[in-house]
Each structure stands twice: as C-alpha cells, then as structure tokens.
Amino acid sequence: MAKLTTQPYKGARDFYPEDMRLQRYIYKVWREISERYGYEEYDAPMLELTDLYRAKTGEEIVNEQTYSFTDRGGRDVTIRPEMTPSLARMVAARQQELAFPLRWYSIPNLWRYERPQHGRLREHWQLNVDIFGVGSIAAEFEVIKVADSIMRAFGASEDMYTIKINSRQLLSQLMGDYLKLDVMRAHKLSKLLDRKDKLSEVAFNLQAEEIVGDEMIRLKELLTIDSIDALPTVVVESGLAENLRQLIADLEEYGVNNVKFDLTLMRGFDYYTGTVFEFFDTSPNNPRAILGGGRYDELTGIFGQVNVPAVGFAAGDVTLADFLNTHQLTPSLSSATDVYVAVIGNNEKTARKLAASLRQAGVNAAIDYTGRKAAAQIKTALKQKIPYVIFVGDEEAKTAKYTLKNLKTEKEQKAGVNELVTLLQS
Amino acid sequence: MAKLTTQPYKGARDFYPEDMRLQRYIYKVWREISERYGYEEYDAPMLELTDLYRAKTGEEIVNEQTYSFTDRGGRDVTIRPEMTPSLARMVAARQQELAFPLRWYSIPNLWRYERPQHGRLREHWQLNVDIFGVGSIAAEFEVIKVADSIMRAFGASEDMYTIKINSRQLLSQLMGDYLKLDVMRAHKLSKLLDRKDKLSEVAFNLQAEEIVGDEMIRLKELLTIDSIDALPTVVVESGLAENLRQLIADLEEYGVNNVKFDLTLMRGFDYYTGTVFEFFDTSPNNPRAILGGGRYDELTGIFGQVNVPAVGFAAGDVTLADFLNTHQLTPSLSSATDVYVAVIGNNEKTARKLAASLRQAGVNAAIDYTGRKAAAQIKTALKQKIPYVIFVGDEEAKTAKYTLKNLKTEKEQKAGVNELVTLLQS
C-alpha cells in the first residue's frame, strides 16, 4: 500500500496542544462573557437535511459552497455552513413550551467549500449569540454590548475596531420610497451593495446604473451619507432613523463609542429583516470584518410557526485569531500540566506514589516513563511548555524530599510532598 | 414552499440548554481528570480523506457505516467515524519534532451510519485519551487509571462496573502455538470472538468449528478460562501472561480492584497489537461497554514513519449518560445564569444599570425585556432553571434597594447592589 499523507484535509486545521491552547483561550472568553449576560449554551447536529439551508441561507452558499451529499438512506444532507438555521429549527420545534426571552449561545464548527485564504478556511469555529422574543432595540443593544464586551475581554481597545451599523428596513424604505425601485430591482441593488467592497468603483457604478437607471444621481448622493442626521426625510418621518439613533446613543451611554452608521452595510444572509451590524478591524494590515449579525424576525415562520423576533451575531475563530495577532493581543499560554515528574534511575514506583499524592491535592502532574537522562526529560517538559519539573532519584526516594525546578527562572528548591503542593498551587 | 421539518437529522441530537448542561458536566469531568494526569487537549478536522480509514479501522465500518462522499474538488472524504487515525496522522506528521512521551486527549464528535438504538446514535461525542512513546505496561497502568478515575469522578463505585482485560498478543500466541491456526484462520477466529456476544451459543459453535476444525475441544476449554493462572504454559513461558498479571497487581495496589481477565475480549479495531480492555456496566439493565481501548504500537508506521508505541482509550457520551442514568448518578444541574432581573413597569433603564453592576462584579445576570407581569417573568426564570430573581420596580428604582428572591426556598430579602453581589456569590 502507498504510504498515507500526514497532511490534514485542505483548508482544515490540525490543532496540536500548542494550537489548542489558543483555541481553548478563545472558547473560554467567548463562554465567560456570553454567560455573564445570561446566555446559555446549546448545540445541534453537524449534519442537517439540505432543505434547511435552501430557504434563507442564500443561493451562492447553498449551490457553490456547501458540503452536501446523499446519505446511505437516500437523504440529501449538508454539513452545516452556518448555525442560525439549526437554531431557528430548534426554537420552532419547542416554540410553545420554551420560556421567552431566550438567550442562547453555541460554538459550532462550520464548513464551507471555498478557496482557503487569509481569514477564510474550509472549517472554522464560530461563536453564535442570539436572543429570541424581544422586538425592541433593547435586543440590539444587548447583543452588540455582548460582542463589544468580548472584544474588550480579549484586550482590544475601541480604536482597534469600528462597529458599523445599518438597517435593512431603512434601506428598503430608501430603495422603495426614495429611489422608487420595485421589489426585484431593490433586491438586485442589495446584492450589489453587499459586493461593493469587492468591486472597482467603475464596475460598481456600471452595474448600479443598470439597476437604478435615472436614479443614479440620488443613489450616489445616498452613498455619501455617513450620519443618520443626513438621511432623507422619508426615513426620518417613519421612525426608522430615530430607532438607530437611539440605539447608538444607548451604546454610547454604556461606553461603546466606536459605532458608525454605514448605509452600504448589508451582511450576506437573506434572513435579516432589520438592524445589521459588523465589527471591522481598523488596522490597514487586516481590513476585514471580525464579527457580524443583525435582526431576523421571520425565521421561525419557515417551520410553520408564528414568527418570533430575534437578534444575533456570529464571530469566527480564524478572523479573531488574525485580529489578535494584528494587534499583538495573542497571549502566551502554558500547558494545562502543572508539573513534570522526571524519574532518575530505578525510581518509577516512588514517582508514581508522589504523582498520585500531587493529583489527590488537585495538581496536574505527568510522569516521564522513558528512563532517559535528566537533561532529556527536562527537554520534554520545556517543549511541552510545562512550567515545573520534580526530580525523583535515589536520594529523593530515600529522604522523601524532592527537588522542584522552575523552568522559567531555573531556580531549584528541596521540598516534601505537602510543601510541593503548596508551592505548585501558588 | 412546503414547511420545513423541525426534527434533527435521524440518529443525531439537538442539545437544548437543559440537555447541554449534562454534556457540559460530562466534558468538564473528562477534561479535569485527563489534565490531572498530564494529558493535553488537541483537535483535528472533522473531515479526513477516506484513505485514512481504509488502512486500519476495519472493513465493516468503512464499507457500511461511514459518511463518505466526493467533495466539489473530486476528493474522496469521510466524516470521522473515530479519532485514532487522525491522531496517528498528527503524531506521524511531526514525529521528529515532538517530545515523547506524548499525553494527548480530545473530545471529538464522530459519525457512523447505523440504525439508531439504545446506547448507539449516529452522532456522538467521545473522549479520546492516548499516550505515545511508552512501551512498558506503565502506559497501560496509567491509561486504565485515568479511565477509572473518570468513573470515580462521576460518582461510580467499583461494583457498578467491571474492567475486562485481555491481550491480543497472548491471544495470537494461543491461536498459533496452541490451537495451531494459520494467520488467516486466526484472523477469522478473532473476528468471530469479537461478535461472540451477539451470537447464540449454537451459532457461535457452528462457525467456530468451521474455522478451528479438530481443535474445537481445546478452543472450548480455552474459553472457560477466567484467570491468568489457568492459561496454558505456552503463554506463561513467553512472559505475556506475567505482563498482564503485573498490570492487574499494579492497578490493585492503587485501589482498582474490579479488573477481570477475559480471554474473549477483542475490541473491534484492527490496529490493536497488545493489551485490550473494556469497562463494562454490571447492571443487568444496561449490560454494555462504557469505554474501551488498548495498545496499538504500529499505527504511525502506515504514514511511512518508525512505529511509536501507543496506548489509548475512548469513552462515548451516549453510553456514559446511560450508565449515569442506570445508576442514578445523573446530577441535577442549574443554569449558568445566576440571577434573572425582572423589570416591573417602566424601569428598564434602572434594571440595565443594576445588571451592568452585577456583571462587573462577575455575576451572570439576564434581564427580562418583555414588560410582562412579575408572575410571568418569574415563570421564565423557573423554566430556565435560574436560581434567583431580582425585582426592579418603581420603589426599587427610587430607593436603590432591590428584592432578591431565592426561587428554591421562596425566601425574599431587600438589598443594595453591593450586598446583592455578596449574596449571589456565596
């Protein structure tokens, strides 16, 4: 047989313990802050019937970017490319029994068939935070506050990212009542706006003119608007502009000062119905969205249930890690193992007893069973980022006093079992 | 469009927060104990090239039970049915740089296309604990001790499960030197032994006789052996029996007294090369394996690397949950949210300020934004298993003294913000 490759599947990652430490740190912060705001963890299967995504995920993703296949029983299934459809399915399934408002979060892995590139891989992990059952902007306020608190917990300061905010409803109204576009043209224009950053100005203008025709001048004017106050009176009168203004004011009252109105912000998914937002890295070295979300009030309806208002956001591990690296916020993380017990000579039994006592007291301890020289055993501990080594040789076995070495400071000291526990726990 | 189903994919589970609490408890114990013994977490992609499993996973699984398909780039891929091949791939990929012994663990979700039944679902989560680089029985001792400590941490006592133990090498020697079977027949007999519990005695005997012929009497004698001392001299002289005896003695020295030699124990995978073991539920209501593992010293070789000795085990969440239920060890778990802030009347702003102060102090707090009556808000907290409610009404907004209600005891008390923090943290 030809020898097998040791490479992971293209666009997916192996997490060696050193890589996993960063993942664990990311998941821990995500969990801590989500729970601080009263969100509870849920999970769903990694496979769903393909129909679930046909409804609202968006054609490009379903037709070109999913991992879809037929199972051995003839069902069309898809590895989840996003979590929101599974979430809406779960809420709809128990809509009568559940106690609203629901605050739920999850950290699923998701798959998209794409060309792997900076910030985008085929498999990634994604925090999903959603609130169901609150129709007022209190929901947007809270969800954006959760996202912002997460960024702060990672050490980010407000100059490192901008929070772009917009409203699909407001945009709809502008396209209908101001630009006088019919539903079809309005939909086309939204899709074009969503791709605006990927097009040259000339290309964008050409395609926009095809859609809006004579209204091109008004569209261009609209696209220069960068504050809510400058919006046409039609959206001011309907209250949509006031809603956004109030939301931004509420956020400012709670110390979130980097919110910026952006009329071109769309967010890709078809299911958004109101506010949309995006946290965008301000560094010129990593000009990309770190997380995004919005209001989707009509998603449980696709399961034959009454619609429940909902707001949520999603944040990916790959884009976050890039952000942390860009701003030098990636922490230096050591092993979960507190101490490495090096065995010198024929003292395995003593080492085993010692390790058992340490573990009993809650110390995470690994034993070297290789019988190598002390230097080789220390090297193993260093490579595995374990901060301490205890040596167990003939002398130590006899006196029950062990040498504890701090691998960072290289300081050594002799200590009995109880003292070792105290030293290692401090 | 026809309405979509709200059911999860067949044989897979939705984890609502109440279900997720149990999963989180299981993962937490798995992580804590694995780390106590110096194991570090790793992870690998959920998709692998199908070739990875063709080598050593076993034909039945690969041909009949995997989720395999061709990706959009023409690659044959499989959703992982087990973790060990990915682990061996990762070790082989960095075999020169890694510092051995390696102690690694992971909690992947795995997929098998099977008829869903008690204890077996299509998607399950599985703890994998493995040590690489230790050829002596110190590795078996440690790995079995980790598994045993996990059972104890879940509250199990030694009468609730038996640790069955056997050796593939010892069995090989018996089949070759004692039953005089050639390699082909020996392989067939192993496969038959693996299925022994699923067959009637008559069916087993018929199929066994076809393989061993005249040696049927000796085979039957072998199968009655239930202690190492009763084994034929051929395996006693080779030292294999002594190895097992020593392992059992070592475990007993450390308080593991429920180990039982079982010559028919095989464990399904083709890659095991030495000791195999299995933790088996002693309850007649749940007579099944809870976890299993063994030694596999020849797995990195399939990647063109030198073989590294390895021992590991895997434990599934579904079988564990069944075990906990059977023995009434499933704990009662409450929400991660400490307190629910009920808003009475037009006091949302005060509630928000209060919640912010609580969160600042590390209390997990959710706010009710629905404007419903107090009773309805309490009901939401009760349903979500949140232990405390704080009421924020006109009186509270004025005095900054809030009513804290313990939903279990129904006791109420008035307190200011700082006092609330102290009460909720104790």
Interface residues (C-beta under 8 A of the other chain):
Chain A: M1 K3 L4 T5 T6 Q7 P8 Y9 K10 A12 R13 D14 F15 Y16 P17 M20 Q23 R24 E35 R36 Y37 G38 Y39 E40 E41 Y42 D43 A44 P45 M46 L47 E48 L49 D51 L52 A55 E64 Y67 F69 T70 D71 R72 G73 R75 V77 I79 S86 R89 M90 A92 A93 R94 L98 A99 F100 P101 R103 W104 N109 W111 Y113 E123 G133 V134 S136 A138 A139 E142 Y254 I302 F303 G304 S335 A336 T337 Y340 E348 A356 R359 G362 N364 A365 A366 I367 D368 Y369 T370 K379 T380 L382 K383 Q384 I386
Chain B: M1 K3 L4 T5 T6 Q7 P8 Y9 K10 A12 R13 D14 F15 Y16 P17 M20 Q23 R24 E35 R36 Y37 G38 Y39 E40 E41 Y42 D43 A44 P45 M46 L47 E48 L49 D51 L52 A55 E64 Y67 F69 T70 D71 R72 G73 R75 V77 I79 S86 R89 M90 A92 A93 R94 L98 A99 F100 P101 R103 W104 N109 W111 Y113 E123 G133 V134 S136 A138 A139 E142 Y254 I302 F303 G304 S335 A336 T337 Y340 E348 A356 R359 G362 N364 A365 A366 I367 D368 Y369 T370 K379 T380 L382 K383 Q384 I386
